[in-house]
Amino acid sequence: MVTINIASHNTIRLVGIDEALTLLQTTQRIAFIDVRDHKSYVDEHPIFAVNAPIDSIELQIKQLFSDEIGIALIIGDNPTMTDWAAAVIADATRLTPQIIDGGFDAWKNHRLPVWGGEYTPSKAFGEWVETTGEIKNIQPQDAITRPPEHQFDVRPFTEYQKFSLPNSIHCPTGRLGALNIPNGSIYLHCAGRTRGIIAAQTLADQDFKASIYCITGGTQGWELAGGVRSFNNHRSAKSLFSEETMNQHANHLINKFNLPIVTKDCESKWVNSETPFRIITVDEDQMTDRAISPTTLIQSTDQYLGTHNMSIVVQGPNQLDCAVSVLWLRRMGWDAWLREEFAPESVAPSHTGIKPLEWNDEWLRTDRIIDIRPSKAFKASRLKGSTWIPRSHLNSLPTSSRYLIVCDHSQITHTQTLAKALNLSESSCITWDVIPKEYIDSCVISFQTHPVDQALFFPDRHQGNLEHAQGYLDWEHSLLPTLRDNGDIPWKPINDPLDQPTSHLTAFYRQVHS
């Protein structure tokens, strides 16, 4: 749920590089959005821009922006496709789109700051936590020879289940404060670096009575040191939890860091004064589809929070999850508040206004059948005779041919608009769910080139490829130097007292000079 002012969109317009930089340096509510395909974005993108790729923009903007109001500063690589993406953002959100003239090429030509990778802001922040926090590391080879009393894998359970370290027990970051265990040594880890670092500092924040260490490099560092992983893991730390300890540590965090609380009266005043804020629900157990694991939220904040300089209200069924989330979001520069009471959000029924289609064999007589659904979905099953083309490449199709375009339900309305804009006037768009089973092909296929909607970023680092594992860890180490070379670190040292947070996007670009 998002409470916002009611306002109409301004006209979509172009802005030059200088104006774009000025916008990034203000405290206006702003989302910096890169609409290029996901592979291009992961290869290289403006620092702190979030990705809402043309290929799956409907799903991404719903997750990132909901109904927030502000400016959408958009950067792309093709004017026609970027204009269309801006129109989608204007239609599906309450953001006012402004497109950077010249797109990513102009950004690069002005030598403005770029980096690459996935979840990069959170990864860079994790490096900053290790540099300025109370982290004690232990090298994997030492962890192998000197096992602790307790060793915890802090990732979500589905990741832990796939692979972990021998003797590791699952305990996500949000629940570490619930552990009721005697003093001793505790090793924490994830698959790489960030979540293990955040977890170790989380226990330090709660003044946990134990010797706390983060295993350097997580499961990747472990394999690089010659260790072996375990698979199909099921051990949970829930038997070590205490309700009393959980509540004590939640209150301890709230009081120690003076975490702000939104009362019912405060929330009513915000609503009455039309002060925008966003409510997010966190829950390490993820009992509902709308809840985000605190561990995941901190690890990949750029997948969930896209609009800067706006208050974030955190709620959930577990107060410890909420307190941990608010503390870390504020450290990262988000104006996060703890909601006084948990109020589960109702899910409004979806009304698309699209009349359901019925299958028509005439569609098969088009010149070409193309499928714009995610490449993984196409690989699993597809309409016989179809080929996969990402939506970002529809502008390359000859306009003289007739096409049948297969979409996900969320894509169809905007894809129809795009087809008209590209003069593919003889095209028909259908949703996957109308295709009769006898026309579906589920044979194994492979792509001739890597799909642009999937990242190609050290892809085998968790499949035993030690070169990829080392490359990924080296990339994480490179992030803070990249920030310093282009502006500076936009976060306060972890041990500094909390005050009113400043958006890391704003703080960074105020130090960037073209």
N, C-alpha and C positions, 0 to 999 in steps of 0.2 A: 504494500500500500504506500502511496506517495501523496502527501497533501501539498497542493500547489495553487498558485494563482491561476485564474482563468484568463488567458490572453491568446490572441490570434497570432499566427506566425508572420514574421516579416518576410518580405520577398527574398528568395534565395539570390545571393549575389556573390561576385568574385571579390576577393581581397588580395592585395599584394603581400609580398613577404614581410615588408616593414609593418604593415597593419596586423598581420598574423602574429608577429612577435610581440607587438603591443598588447594584443588581446591575451596572449599567454602570460604576460607579466602583470595583468590586473587581477583583482580579487572577484571579478564577475564569475557567476556560475558558468563553467565552460567544460565541454568535452572535446578532446583532441582525438579525432577519429581517422584512422587509416583504412580506406575501403579497398585497398588492393588485395589480391588473392593471398591466402594464408602463407603459402610457401614464400612469396616475395617479401611479405611482412617479416617472417622469421629470418630470412636472409639478411634484411637490413630495413630499419624503419626509424622515424624520428624518435628521439628519446622521450619516453613517457606517453607516446601516442598509443591508444588502444586499437585493436583490430576488430572491425565489423566488415568482413570481406563481402564483396558483391555476391559471391557464390552462396552465402548463407546469412545474408544481412538481417532477414526477418528474425531469426532465432537469436542472433547476437545482440541486436539492439534491445530486444525484450529483456534479456538477462542483464544488460549493462545499464540501461537507462530508465526502464519502466515509464512512468509519466512525468519525469523530471522536466523542469523548465530551465532554459539557459541557452547558451550559444553552442552550436555544433560546428567546430572548426574542422573542415573535411579536407583530407589530402588523398589524391588518387594518382593514376598514371595514364588515364584516357579521358579526355574532356566529356565525350558523350556518356560513357559509363559512369563517370563521377557525377555528372548532372543528374542522371537517373537515380544513383544512390542517394544523393541529397534529397531528391523528391520523395524517395521511400522514407528517409529519416523524418522529413517534414510531415509525411502522412501518418507514420506509425508512432511518432513520439511528439512531445511538446517542445522539442529543441528547435531553435532557429538556425538553419544551416547557412554557413558561410564557407565558400570553397576557396582554397588557396590557388591562386592563378599560377598556372605552369606546373602544378602538382609536385610530385616527388622529385622530378628532374630539377625544378626550380629550387627546391629545398637543398638538394645536393650541390647545385651550381653556386649557391650562396654559402657553401661550406658550413651549413648549420649542423648541429649535433645529431648523429645517428648511432645506433647500435643494433644488434641482432639478438635472436634467441626467443625462447618462450618464457612467459612469466617473469620477464626480465626485471621489472621494478622490484618485485618481491625478492628475487635472487640477489640483486644489488643491495637491498636493504638488509638481507641476511648476512651478507659480508660485513656491512657496517655494524651490525649487532655483535658479530664476533670481534671486530676491531675495538669497539668502545664499551662492550658489556662485561659481564663477569663469567666469561666462558673459559672452562678448563677443557682442553682437548687431550685425547689419548690416541696415539697412533694405532692403526689396526693391528700391526704386528705385536704391539704391547697388549692390546685388548685380547688377542688370541692366547697369549701366554699367561696373562693375569686376569682371569675371569672375575667379575664382580659378584656381589650378593644378588643384585637384580639388574637385568638388562632389558630395556624396553624399546620396541619399535613404535615410533610415534605417528606413523602414517595412518590413513583410514584403513579399516579392516580388510577391504577388498584388495588393497595393494599388499598389505602384510601377508594375506593368504597366498598370493601368487609366489612371492619369494621373500625371504628375510635372512637373518643370521642365526646360526645354531644357538639355541637357548634363549632367544629373544621372545619376550611376551608382548602382546599388543596392548598399548595404552596411548591413545591419541593425546595431543598436546593439551586440549581443553580440559582433560580429566586428570592430568598429572597431580593436581592439588588434592585429588580425592584419595591418593594412595596413603594407606595407613600401615606403614612398614617400619621396622626398627632402623635405627641409625646404621649406616654402613656405606658401601660404595654402590653407586648407580651409574650404569652406562646407558646413554641415549643415542639413538641413530635414526636416520631415514634412509632413502636410497642414494642420497648424495650429501648435500651440505645444509641447505636452508632450514628444513624443518627440524633437523637435529639441533642446530644452533638455537633456533627459536625455543625449542623445548628445554634446552639446558638453561637458557636465561629465564624461562617461565618458572622453573623450579627455584632458581636463585631469587626471583622477584617475590616468591612466597616464603622466603627464608626457611626453606626446607632443610631439616637437620640430617644431612647426608653429604658424602663426598660425591659430587656430581661431575661427570665427564661426558663429553660428546665425542663419539668415535669419528675421527677425521675421514671424510669422504663417504661415510655410510657404507652401504653394501658394495658400492663401486670401489671405494678405497680398500675394503676388505678383500675383494677379489684381486685387486692390483697387488696386494700384499701376499697373495698366495693362498688366501682362505677360500673356503667353499661356502655356498649358500644353502639354506634349507628351503623346501618347497611344500605347498599344501599345508600351511600352518594354521593352527586353530587355538593356540593358547591365549587366553584373555586375562587381563589384570582385574576383572570385575570382582573376583573373590578377595582382592587386596584393597577394595574400596571401602570407605567408611562414610556414611551419610553425614555424620558429625564433622569429620575432617573436611569433607567437601564444602559444607556450609561455612566452616571456620575460615578456610582458605579463600572462598569467594568474598566474604566480608573483609578479610585481611587485605586483599587486593584493592577493594573499593576504598577502604580507609587509608591505606598506605599511599596510594596514588591519587586520592581525592577524585575518584572517577565521577563525572557529573551524571546525575540521575534526572530523567524526565518524568515528572509527576503528572498525574491526570490534569491538574490545574495548569501546569506549564504547557502541556500538549494542547489543551483547549485554547490557551492564549495564542499559541502558534497558529492554530487553525483559524481562529477569529481574525488574526492580523494577516492572514494569507502568507505566513512565513513558510517557504518550502522546506520540507524535510523528507527523508526516505526512511522507511522501516524495513529492516532486514531481519530474518529469523535464522538463528544459529542453533545447531544441535548436533553434537558429535554422534548421536545415535541415528540422526537423519530419519526420524519417524514419518515425516511427510516429504513430498516431492519439492515443496517450497523451501525447506530448511537447508542451510549450507553448513557443512562441517567447519568449525572454527579453524581446524588444522588446514583445510583446503582453502578457506577464505584468506588466511594469512600467506599461504604459499602462492596463491594465484589471484591476488586482489584485482589485477587488471582484467580478469574475466567477469567480475561482478560489479565493480564500482567504476563508472566512467565519467561522472560529472563531478568536477572539483569545486571547492569553495561552497559546499552545501552540507548541512547537518545530516548525520547518519544516526538513526535511532536503532539500537540493537536490542532485540528481545529473543526469548526462547524459554523452553520449559526447565532448563537447568541454569541456575544463576552463576555457577562457576564458568560454564561455557561462555556466558554473556560477558562476565567480568574480564576474562582472558581476551576475548575478542575486542572489547572496547579499549583495553589498555594498549593492545598492539596496533589497532587502527589509529589511535591518537598518536602513537609514536611514529607512525608512517605518514602523518600529516592530515589524516581525515578527522573532521570535527565530529567524533563519535560520542554518543550518549547512551547510557543504560536506561532501558525502559523500566518503570517502576513495577508494572505488572505485565505478565505475558497474556496477550490476547491473540489467540490463533486467527490467522487471516482466512476469510472465506474465499473460495475460488469461484469467481463469477463464471457462469456458463459462456462458452465461446460461441459467438454469433458472427460468422464470417460474411453472411449475406450472399454466399455463393450457392447457386442452385446445383444440387448433385447431378453429375453427368451419368449418362448411360452409355455403355460401350457401343461403338459403331465400327463395323468392319471396314467401312470406307476409309477410316483413318490410316489403315495399313497401305493404302494406295498412294500415299504421299511420296515425294522424291527421296526423303530421308527421315529416319526416326532417330531423334537424339534424346538423351536422358541427362538432365541437369541436377539430379539428386546428388547427395554426397557420394564421392567415389567409392567409399566402403559399402554403401547400400547397393550401388550398381554392381559392384564385384560379387556381392552375395546373390543377387538375382536381378533379372532385367527383362524387358519386353524383347521377344525374339526379333533379331534383325536390327536392334538399336545400337547406337554407339554413345559413349559418354563424352560430353563436352561441358566444361564448366560454364556457368552462366556468364562469367566475366569474359568469355571468348565468343559469345554470340555475335558480337559486332564483326567478327571475321567471316561470317557465313555469307555466301552469295545471296543477294536479295531476289534473284530470279527463280529460286527453287521453292518448293512447298515442303514444309516441315511439320512433323508431329513432335511436340515437345512434351516429355514426361517430367512431371514435377512432384515434389512433396506438396501436401495440401497448403502449407503456410506460404509456398512460393508462387502459387498460381496467379493471383491477382496482379502482383507486381511484374511477374514475367510476361503476362499478357500486355501490360503497358509498355514494357521494354521492347517486345516484339514489334509493336506498332511504331515505336520511336525509331527502331532500326529498319523500318520498311520491310519487315518480314510479314507482310500483310496476308499472305496465303497460309500462314501457320495456324495450327490448332494446338492448344495447351490442354493437357489432361492430367489428372492426378493418378498416382500409382495405384490407389485403391480401387479404381474402376476397371483395371485390366483383368480379364478372365484368366483363371489359373492355367488353362490349356495354352495360353500364349506366353507364359512366363518361362524363362530359361534360367536354370540355376547351376549350369555347368561351370567348372572351375575356369577362370580366365586370368590373364595378367595384362597389365598396362605396358605399352611400349616405352613410355616415359613416365616419370614419377608424377602422380596427380598434383596439380597446383593447390588443391584444397587441403593437402596434407603437408605438414612440415617435414623437412629432410634435415634434421638437426641431431647429429650423433645418434642415429636411430637405433643402433644395436648396442647401446651402452648397457642395457639391462639383459642382453642376450649373450653375455660372455665375451663381447668384443672389447678387449682391454684398451685398444687404441682409441676407440670411441669413448670409453669410460674416462681415460686420462684427458682426452680432448675436452670433454664436458667439464670436468673439474677445473681445468686450466681456464676455460671460458668464464666460469664463475669468479675465479680469482682476478680476471681482467676487468671486471665491471666497475669497481671503485676507481681505478686509474682512468677509465674512459670518462667517468663523470668529472673527475678533477681536470682532465685535459680539455673538456668542453665547457665547463662552468665551474661547478664545485658540488660537494656533497650537500644535498638539500635537507638532510635530517640532522636533528640535534643528537649529540652523544646519548646513548641509552641511559646512562646514569644521571643525566641532568634532570632536574625537577620538571614535571609536566606543566605546561602552561597552555594557552590557547593554540591549538595546532595551526600550522601554515601548510597549505597544499604543497606537496613536493613538486608538482608541475609548476606552480607559480614561483616557488622559491628557486628552482633551478633556472627557469628562463629569465628571471630577473638578473642573473649573473652571466647570461649568454650575450655576446656581442657579435653582430654580423660582421 
